[in-house]
Amino acid sequence: MLDSKQIIINRSRYIIIIMTVDMMNDDENRQKLENLVVQLRAENLALKNQVEHLQLANSVDELTAILNRRSFLEALERWCWRLKRYSGQYALAFIDVDNLKQINDQYGHSAGDAVLVHVAQILSHAIRKSDFVGRLGGDEFGILLDTIDPQFIQHKARNLGDAISSEPVEYEGQVIHISASIGIVPMVRGQSALQIMTLADEAMYNHKRAKGIVKSPLE
């Protein structure tokens, strides 16, 4: 006999399947047992796939298919803990797409979404397997850079900016030229995630102001 019970762990729903079998020696009941085992394995596999799908959906930004804000901030917290415990050379980058509101106004919000997807793809290709990239919300992205020499941080910022500005977006026959303001700061041992984010945000806005761009409050 099969029974099931639902439990919730860390906001994820799991189903425990309970199997009770009266053990018999005859062939008919052994066959029933084998069928139950096959059924149980199939249901467990389906349940595992559902759980993995839910976990992925909870960690990925729906539009860009990179880490969402919550998952990115969780990774940042882990890196802060790792830096405090083991030391290392890490950096946090904030990337803000320039003039996205104007793009939305001129070409439509679908074009703005296409720009965000395009930037996410560029950033994903620009990082290593040990790095993390996520969408923080709106037109802002973040990158956690692993094992980077502080002397090369600004060089990395220029490379990211060049990669974005050198690849315009083609949308419904229109060529949309894009750019981004980028701030990168080294992660210092003992700093909190909030302190590091504040510094990266300030560096990004300094870059934006240096280019003469004033960000709209609606962006």
C-alpha positions in Angstrom: 0.0 0.0 0.0 1.3 3.5 -0.8 0.6 6.5 1.3 2.0 10.1 1.2 2.5 13.0 3.5 3.4 16.6 2.6 6.0 18.5 4.6 7.5 22.0 4.1 11.2 22.6 4.7 12.8 26.0 4.1 9.7 27.1 2.2 10.0 24.2 -0.2 7.3 21.6 -0.4 8.2 17.9 -0.2 6.1 14.8 -0.5 7.2 11.7 1.5 5.9 8.5 0.1 5.3 5.8 2.6 5.1 2.2 1.4 3.6 -0.6 3.5 3.9 -4.2 2.2 2.6 -7.4 3.6 5.4 -9.8 2.9 4.3 -13.0 1.2 6.3 -15.7 -0.3 4.1 -16.4 -3.3 5.0 -15.2 -6.8 2.0 -12.9 -7.1 2.9 -10.8 -4.1 6.5 -10.7 -5.0 5.5 -9.3 -8.4 3.3 -6.7 -6.6 6.2 -5.7 -4.5 8.4 -5.3 -7.5 5.8 -3.2 -9.2 5.5 -1.0 -6.2 9.2 -0.5 -6.1 9.3 0.5 -9.7 6.4 2.9 -9.1 8.1 4.4 -6.1 11.3 5.0 -8.0 9.4 6.7 -10.8 7.5 8.9 -8.4 10.7 9.8 -6.5 12.5 10.8 -9.7 9.5 12.9 -10.8 9.5 14.5 -7.3 13.2 15.2 -7.4 12.9 16.9 -10.8 10.0 19.0 -9.5 12.1 20.1 -6.5 15.1 21.0 -8.6 12.9 23.0 -11.0 11.4 24.9 -8.0 14.8 25.6 -6.5 16.1 26.9 -9.9 13.0 29.0 -10.4 13.4 30.5 -6.9 17.0 31.5 -7.6 16.9 32.8 -11.2 15.6 36.1 -12.6 12.7 35.3 -14.8 13.6 37.7 -17.6 17.4 37.3 -17.9 17.9 33.7 -16.6 20.8 34.8 -14.3 20.7 34.9 -10.5 17.9 37.0 -9.0 18.6 39.6 -6.3 17.9 37.3 -3.4 20.2 34.6 -4.6 23.0 37.1 -5.5 22.8 38.7 -2.1 23.0 35.2 -0.5 26.2 34.6 -2.5 27.6 37.9 -1.4 26.9 37.0 2.3 28.7 33.7 1.8 31.7 35.4 0.3 31.8 37.9 3.2 31.9 35.0 5.6 34.5 33.2 3.6 36.7 36.4 3.4 36.4 36.8 7.2 37.3 33.2 7.9 39.9 32.4 5.2 40.9 35.7 3.6 41.2 36.0 -0.2 40.9 38.6 -3.0 37.4 39.3 -4.1 35.6 42.2 -5.7 32.0 43.4 -6.2 30.9 45.1 -9.3 27.7 47.1 -9.9 26.6 47.6 -13.5 23.8 50.0 -14.4 22.5 50.3 -18.0 22.6 53.9 -19.1 19.4 55.7 -20.3 17.2 52.6 -20.1 14.1 54.9 -19.5 14.8 56.7 -22.8 15.1 53.4 -24.6 11.8 52.3 -23.1 10.2 55.6 -24.1 11.6 55.6 -27.6 11.3 51.9 -28.6 8.9 50.4 -26.0 9.3 48.3 -22.9 9.8 45.1 -24.9 12.9 46.7 -26.4 14.1 47.6 -22.9 13.6 44.0 -21.9 15.7 42.9 -24.9 18.5 45.3 -23.8 18.5 43.8 -20.3 18.6 40.2 -21.7 21.4 41.2 -24.0 23.5 42.8 -21.2 22.9 39.7 -19.0 24.3 37.5 -21.8 27.3 39.8 -22.2 28.1 39.7 -18.5 27.6 36.0 -18.3 30.2 35.5 -21.1 32.6 37.9 -19.5 33.0 36.1 -16.2 34.7 32.9 -15.0 33.0 29.8 -13.6 34.1 30.9 -10.1 32.4 34.3 -10.5 28.7 35.1 -10.0 26.4 37.5 -12.0 22.9 38.5 -11.0 20.2 41.0 -11.8 19.7 43.3 -8.8 16.5 44.8 -10.2 15.5 47.2 -12.9 18.5 48.1 -15.0 21.1 47.1 -12.3 23.3 44.0 -12.3 26.0 42.8 -10.0 29.1 40.6 -10.4 31.1 38.8 -7.7 34.6 38.5 -8.9 36.7 35.7 -7.4 40.5 35.9 -6.9 41.1 39.2 -8.6 44.2 41.4 -8.0 43.0 44.8 -6.7 45.4 46.4 -9.2 43.4 45.0 -12.1 39.9 46.0 -10.8 39.6 49.2 -12.9 41.0 47.3 -15.9 38.2 44.8 -15.4 35.6 47.6 -15.2 36.8 49.1 -18.5 36.7 45.6 -20.2 33.1 45.1 -19.0 32.1 48.6 -20.2 33.7 48.0 -23.6 32.0 44.6 -24.0 28.6 46.2 -23.5 29.1 49.3 -25.6 30.6 47.4 -28.5 27.6 45.1 -29.0 24.4 47.1 -29.9 21.0 45.5 -29.6 19.1 44.7 -32.8 15.4 44.9 -32.1 12.7 44.7 -34.8 14.9 46.2 -37.4 16.3 48.9 -35.1 19.9 49.1 -33.9 20.0 50.3 -30.3 23.4 51.4 -29.0 23.9 50.9 -25.3 26.4 51.6 -22.6 26.7 51.0 -18.9 28.1 52.7 -15.8 30.2 50.4 -13.7 31.6 50.5 -10.2 34.0 47.9 -8.9 35.4 47.8 -5.3 37.6 45.3 -3.6 35.9 43.3 -0.8 37.7 44.1 2.5 37.9 41.7 5.3 35.5 42.6 8.1 33.2 44.7 5.9 29.5 43.7 5.9 27.6 42.9 2.7 25.7 46.2 3.1 29.0 48.2 3.4 30.4 46.6 0.3 27.3 47.2 -1.7 27.2 50.8 -0.6 30.7 51.4 -1.8 30.1 49.6 -5.1 26.9 51.7 -5.6 28.8 54.9 -5.0 31.6 53.9 -7.4 29.0 53.1 -10.1 27.2 56.5 -9.6 30.5 58.3 -9.7 31.2 56.7 -13.1 27.7 57.7 -14.3 28.2 61.3 -13.1 31.6 61.5 -14.7 29.9 60.7 -18.1 27.4 63.5 -17.5 24.5 61.1 -17.0 21.8 61.9 -14.5 19.7 58.9 -13.6 16.0 59.3 -13.5 14.3 58.3 -10.2 12.0 56.2 -12.3 14.8 54.0 -13.6 
